[in-house]
Protein backbone atom coordinates (compact mmCIF):
# COMPACT_ATOMS: atom_id res chain seq x y z
CA UNK A 1 0.00 0.00 0.00
CA UNK A 2 2.75 2.42 0.94
CA UNK A 3 4.77 1.61 -2.18
CA UNK A 4 1.73 2.37 -4.33
CA UNK A 5 1.29 5.71 -2.57
CA UNK A 6 4.95 6.56 -3.10
CA UNK A 7 4.69 5.64 -6.78
CA UNK A 8 1.66 7.92 -7.09
CA UNK A 9 3.69 10.72 -5.47
CA UNK A 10 6.29 10.33 -8.20
CA UNK A 11 3.69 10.09 -10.95
CA UNK A 12 1.51 13.05 -9.94
CA UNK A 13 4.09 15.23 -8.10
CA UNK A 14 1.42 16.32 -5.62
CA UNK A 15 2.64 17.65 -2.25
CA UNK A 16 -0.67 16.77 -0.59
CA UNK A 17 -0.29 13.17 -1.72
CA UNK A 18 3.25 13.12 -0.35
CA UNK A 19 1.97 14.37 3.01
CA UNK A 20 -0.70 11.67 2.97
CA UNK A 21 1.92 8.99 2.20
CA UNK A 22 4.06 10.26 5.09
CA UNK A 23 1.07 10.14 7.44
CA UNK A 24 0.26 6.57 6.36
CA UNK A 25 3.89 5.54 6.90
CA UNK A 26 3.85 7.06 10.40
CA UNK A 27 0.59 5.31 11.32
CA UNK A 28 1.89 1.95 10.06
CA UNK A 29 5.17 2.40 11.96
CA UNK A 30 3.33 3.26 15.19
CA UNK A 31 1.01 0.28 14.73
CA UNK A 32 3.99 -2.06 14.45
CA UNK A 33 6.01 -0.54 17.29
CA UNK A 34 3.28 0.06 19.86
CA UNK A 35 0.83 -2.75 19.13
CA UNK A 36 2.26 -5.61 17.11
CA UNK A 37 5.74 -5.91 18.63
CA UNK A 38 4.58 -5.93 22.29
CA UNK A 39 1.89 -8.48 21.42
CA UNK A 40 4.44 -10.74 19.72
CA UNK A 41 6.77 -10.32 22.71
CA UNK A 42 4.04 -11.57 25.03
CA UNK A 43 3.12 -14.43 22.73
CA UNK A 44 6.60 -15.74 21.90
CA UNK A 45 8.70 -14.42 24.80
CA UNK A 46 12.47 -14.79 24.71
CA UNK A 47 12.51 -16.29 21.22
CA UNK A 48 10.91 -13.14 19.80
CA UNK A 49 13.22 -10.84 21.75
CA UNK A 50 16.25 -12.75 20.40
CA UNK A 51 14.82 -12.42 16.90
CA UNK A 52 14.40 -8.65 17.37
CA UNK A 53 18.04 -8.31 18.43
CA UNK A 54 19.29 -9.98 15.24
CA UNK A 55 16.83 -8.75 12.56
CA UNK A 56 16.35 -5.05 11.71
CA UNK A 57 12.76 -3.82 12.11
CA UNK A 58 12.09 -2.92 8.47
CA UNK A 59 14.44 -5.43 6.84
CA UNK A 60 17.47 -3.16 6.58
CA UNK A 61 19.86 -1.57 9.02
CA UNK A 62 20.08 2.22 9.05
CA UNK A 63 23.65 2.18 10.33
CA UNK A 64 26.51 -0.22 9.49
C-alpha positions in Angstrom: 0.0 0.0 0.0 2.8 2.4 0.9 4.8 1.6 -2.2 1.7 2.4 -4.3 1.3 5.7 -2.6 5.0 6.6 -3.1 4.7 5.6 -6.8 1.7 7.9 -7.1 3.7 10.7 -5.5 6.3 10.3 -8.2 3.7 10.1 -10.9 1.5 13.1 -9.9 4.1 15.2 -8.1 1.4 16.3 -5.6 2.6 17.7 -2.2 -0.7 16.8 -0.6 -0.3 13.2 -1.7 3.3 13.1 -0.3 2.0 14.4 3.0 -0.7 11.7 3.0 1.9 9.0 2.2 4.1 10.3 5.1 1.1 10.1 7.4 0.3 6.6 6.4 3.9 5.5 6.9 3.8 7.1 10.4 0.6 5.3 11.3 1.9 2.0 10.1 5.2 2.4 12.0 3.3 3.3 15.2 1.0 0.3 14.7 4.0 -2.1 14.4 6.0 -0.5 17.3 3.3 0.1 19.9 0.8 -2.8 19.1 2.3 -5.6 17.1 5.7 -5.9 18.6 4.6 -5.9 22.3 1.9 -8.5 21.4 4.4 -10.7 19.7 6.8 -10.3 22.7 4.0 -11.6 25.0 3.1 -14.4 22.7 6.6 -15.7 21.9 8.7 -14.4 24.8 12.5 -14.8 24.7 12.5 -16.3 21.2 10.9 -13.1 19.8 13.2 -10.8 21.7 16.3 -12.8 20.4 14.8 -12.4 16.9 14.4 -8.6 17.4 18.0 -8.3 18.4 19.3 -10.0 15.2 16.8 -8.7 12.6 16.3 -5.1 11.7 12.8 -3.8 12.1 12.1 -2.9 8.5 14.4 -5.4 6.8 17.5 -3.2 6.6 19.9 -1.6 9.0 20.1 2.2 9.0 23.6 2.2 10.3 26.5 -0.2 9.5 
